[in-house]
Structures are given as C-alpha cells and as structure tokens.
Amino acid sequence: MVDPESSDWVPNPKRVRSGEDLDIVIGFLGFWALVLFVATAFREVTGGPALVPALILLFVVLAIWAMMRLRRSLPPRTTRRIT
C-alpha cells in the first residue's frame, strides 16, 4: 500500500477530475441560463420578441439537467487531490 502522504504518490487524474469537469460545465451553463433568463424576462416585459432567447434558455436548462443526471451517475471520489 502506498502512503498518500509520500511525495511520489500520484492519484489517478481521471478519477479525481471526472466530477470536477462536469461541475465546471454545469457552472458555465448555469451562468448562461441566468443571463438568458434575464434577457428573456426583459424582452417579455418590454414587449419585444422573446421566442429565440426563450428557446435557447430551454436548451440550456435541458443541458444542465442532463449534466446533473450524468454527474449523479459518476462514482464518488475516493482519492484526495494533491495541491
């Protein structure tokens, strides 16, 4: 068994980063979902055409939902990250 405190111990980077990559994508999509929600709400209130931003918002929300389902299906992280 390798001591995790030793300097030559390297975890499997794929296993450590698997959930982190999806977290980054979810955060990115969440930011754009918020921006699109504000833009769609503004267009609805001012009477402008809001169909295109609303459809893009729908696509982004569905992508977030899919990423969150995928994130839940990943195995839990069993190694710690070396900083």
PyRosetta script that sets phi, psi and omega in degrees:
from pyrosetta import init, pose_from_sequence

init()
pose = pose_from_sequence("MVDPESSDWVPNPKRVRSGEDLDIVIGFLGFWALVLFVATAFREVTGGPALVPALILLFVVLAIWAMMRLRRSLPPRTTRRIT")
pose.set_psi(1, 134.1)
pose.set_omega(1, -178.2)
pose.set_phi(2, -89.3)
pose.set_psi(2, 134.6)
pose.set_omega(2, 179.1)
pose.set_phi(3, -74.9)
pose.set_psi(3, 121.8)
pose.set_omega(3, -179.3)
pose.set_phi(4, -65.5)
pose.set_psi(4, -17.8)
pose.set_omega(4, 179.9)
pose.set_phi(5, -83.6)
pose.set_psi(5, -11.2)
pose.set_omega(5, -179.7)
pose.set_phi(6, -72.2)
pose.set_psi(6, 154.2)
pose.set_omega(6, -174.4)
pose.set_phi(7, -75.0)
pose.set_psi(7, -19.0)
pose.set_omega(7, -177.6)
pose.set_phi(8, -96.5)
pose.set_psi(8, 6.2)
pose.set_omega(8, 179.5)
pose.set_phi(9, -81.0)
pose.set_psi(9, 123.3)
pose.set_omega(9, 179.9)
pose.set_phi(10, -125.5)
pose.set_psi(10, 120.3)
pose.set_omega(10, 178.5)
pose.set_phi(11, -73.9)
pose.set_psi(11, 165.3)
pose.set_omega(11, 175.5)
pose.set_phi(12, -69.0)
pose.set_psi(12, 110.7)
pose.set_omega(12, -174.3)
pose.set_phi(13, -63.6)
pose.set_psi(13, -30.5)
pose.set_omega(13, 178.4)
pose.set_phi(14, -64.9)
pose.set_psi(14, -41.1)
pose.set_omega(14, -179.2)
pose.set_phi(15, -68.1)
pose.set_psi(15, -38.4)
pose.set_omega(15, -178.4)
pose.set_phi(16, -72.1)
pose.set_psi(16, -39.6)
pose.set_omega(16, -172.9)
pose.set_phi(17, -91.8)
pose.set_psi(17, -5.0)
pose.set_omega(17, -172.7)
pose.set_phi(18, -58.1)
pose.set_psi(18, -47.8)
pose.set_omega(18, 179.8)
pose.set_phi(19, -77.1)
pose.set_psi(19, -30.8)
pose.set_omega(19, -178.6)
pose.set_phi(20, -64.8)
pose.set_psi(20, -39.1)
pose.set_omega(20, 179.3)
pose.set_phi(21, -62.5)
pose.set_psi(21, -43.0)
pose.set_omega(21, 178.5)
pose.set_phi(22, -67.8)
pose.set_psi(22, -34.7)
pose.set_omega(22, 176.8)
pose.set_phi(23, -61.6)
pose.set_psi(23, -38.6)
pose.set_omega(23, 178.5)
pose.set_phi(24, -65.6)
pose.set_psi(24, -43.9)
pose.set_omega(24, 179.3)
pose.set_phi(25, -64.4)
pose.set_psi(25, -41.8)
pose.set_omega(25, 179.1)
pose.set_phi(26, -62.8)
pose.set_psi(26, -42.2)
pose.set_omega(26, 178.0)
pose.set_phi(27, -64.1)
pose.set_psi(27, -42.0)
pose.set_omega(27, 178.0)
pose.set_phi(28, -61.7)
pose.set_psi(28, -47.5)
pose.set_omega(28, 179.2)
pose.set_phi(29, -65.9)
pose.set_psi(29, -35.4)
pose.set_omega(29, 178.2)
pose.set_phi(30, -64.1)
pose.set_psi(30, -39.6)
pose.set_omega(30, 177.1)
pose.set_phi(31, -60.8)
pose.set_psi(31, -47.4)
pose.set_omega(31, -178.7)
pose.set_phi(32, -70.2)
pose.set_psi(32, -28.5)
pose.set_omega(32, 174.8)
pose.set_phi(33, -64.4)
pose.set_psi(33, -41.4)
pose.set_omega(33, 178.1)
pose.set_phi(34, -64.6)
pose.set_psi(34, -43.9)
pose.set_omega(34, 178.7)
pose.set_phi(35, -61.6)
pose.set_psi(35, -45.1)
pose.set_omega(35, -179.9)
pose.set_phi(36, -67.6)
pose.set_psi(36, -34.3)
pose.set_omega(36, 176.8)
pose.set_phi(37, -63.6)
pose.set_psi(37, -44.6)
pose.set_omega(37, 179.2)
pose.set_phi(38, -64.1)
pose.set_psi(38, -43.0)
pose.set_omega(38, -179.9)
pose.set_phi(39, -64.7)
pose.set_psi(39, -41.7)
pose.set_omega(39, 179.2)
pose.set_phi(40, -66.7)
pose.set_psi(40, -43.7)
pose.set_omega(40, 178.9)
pose.set_phi(41, -63.0)
pose.set_psi(41, -41.1)
pose.set_omega(41, 178.7)
pose.set_phi(42, -62.6)
pose.set_psi(42, -43.8)
pose.set_omega(42, 179.5)
pose.set_phi(43, -66.9)
pose.set_psi(43, -36.2)
pose.set_omega(43, 177.6)
pose.set_phi(44, -65.7)
pose.set_psi(44, -43.4)
pose.set_omega(44, -177.8)
pose.set_phi(45, -68.7)
pose.set_psi(45, -39.3)
pose.set_omega(45, -177.9)
pose.set_phi(46, -84.8)
pose.set_psi(46, -6.2)
pose.set_omega(46, 177.3)
pose.set_phi(47, 87.8)
pose.set_psi(47, 10.9)
pose.set_omega(47, 178.8)
pose.set_phi(48, -81.5)
pose.set_psi(48, 168.5)
pose.set_omega(48, 177.7)
pose.set_phi(49, -69.1)
pose.set_psi(49, 124.0)
pose.set_omega(49, -174.9)
pose.set_phi(50, -119.4)
pose.set_psi(50, 8.4)
pose.set_omega(50, -175.7)
pose.set_phi(51, -66.6)
pose.set_psi(51, -46.7)
pose.set_omega(51, -177.0)
pose.set_phi(52, -64.0)
pose.set_psi(52, -49.2)
pose.set_omega(52, 177.4)
pose.set_phi(53, -62.5)
pose.set_psi(53, -33.8)
pose.set_omega(53, 179.2)
pose.set_phi(54, -67.6)
pose.set_psi(54, -39.1)
pose.set_omega(54, 178.2)
pose.set_phi(55, -69.1)
pose.set_psi(55, -39.0)
pose.set_omega(55, 176.9)
pose.set_phi(56, -65.9)
pose.set_psi(56, -40.2)
pose.set_omega(56, 176.5)
pose.set_phi(57, -60.8)
pose.set_psi(57, -41.3)
pose.set_omega(57, 177.1)
pose.set_phi(58, -60.4)
pose.set_psi(58, -45.6)
pose.set_omega(58, 178.8)
pose.set_phi(59, -60.9)
pose.set_psi(59, -43.1)
pose.set_omega(59, -178.8)
pose.set_phi(60, -67.0)
pose.set_psi(60, -41.2)
pose.set_omega(60, 178.7)
pose.set_phi(61, -65.2)
pose.set_psi(61, -40.1)
pose.set_omega(61, 176.7)
pose.set_phi(62, -65.3)
pose.set_psi(62, -36.2)
pose.set_omega(62, 177.1)
pose.set_phi(63, -66.4)
pose.set_psi(63, -40.0)
pose.set_omega(63, 176.5)
pose.set_phi(64, -62.3)
pose.set_psi(64, -44.4)
pose.set_omega(64, 179.4)
pose.set_phi(65, -59.2)
pose.set_psi(65, -45.0)
pose.set_omega(65, 179.9)
pose.set_phi(66, -64.6)
pose.set_psi(66, -41.6)
pose.set_omega(66, 179.2)
pose.set_phi(67, -65.4)
pose.set_psi(67, -37.8)
pose.set_omega(67, 178.9)
pose.set_phi(68, -68.3)
pose.set_psi(68, -37.3)
pose.set_omega(68, 176.0)
pose.set_phi(69, -65.8)
pose.set_psi(69, -41.2)
pose.set_omega(69, 178.0)
pose.set_phi(70, -65.1)
pose.set_psi(70, -40.4)
pose.set_omega(70, 179.2)
pose.set_phi(71, -62.2)
pose.set_psi(71, -39.6)
pose.set_omega(71, 179.6)
pose.set_phi(72, -66.9)
pose.set_psi(72, -28.4)
pose.set_omega(72, -177.4)
pose.set_phi(73, -81.9)
pose.set_psi(73, -10.2)
pose.set_omega(73, 179.1)
pose.set_phi(74, -72.8)
pose.set_psi(74, 149.0)
pose.set_omega(74, 176.8)
pose.set_phi(75, -68.2)
pose.set_psi(75, 151.4)
pose.set_omega(75, 178.9)
pose.set_phi(76, -65.2)
pose.set_psi(76, 151.0)
pose.set_omega(76, -179.8)
pose.set_phi(77, -71.8)
pose.set_psi(77, 128.9)
pose.set_omega(77, -178.5)
pose.set_phi(78, -110.8)
pose.set_psi(78, -7.8)
pose.set_omega(78, 178.7)
pose.set_phi(79, -114.0)
pose.set_psi(79, 157.9)
pose.set_omega(79, 178.4)
pose.set_phi(80, -100.2)
pose.set_psi(80, 157.8)
pose.set_omega(80, -178.2)
pose.set_phi(81, -87.8)
pose.set_psi(81, 136.2)
pose.set_omega(81, 177.4)
pose.set_phi(82, -89.6)
pose.set_psi(82, 128.0)
pose.set_omega(82, 179.4)
pose.set_phi(83, -113.5)
pose.dump_pdb("model.pdb")
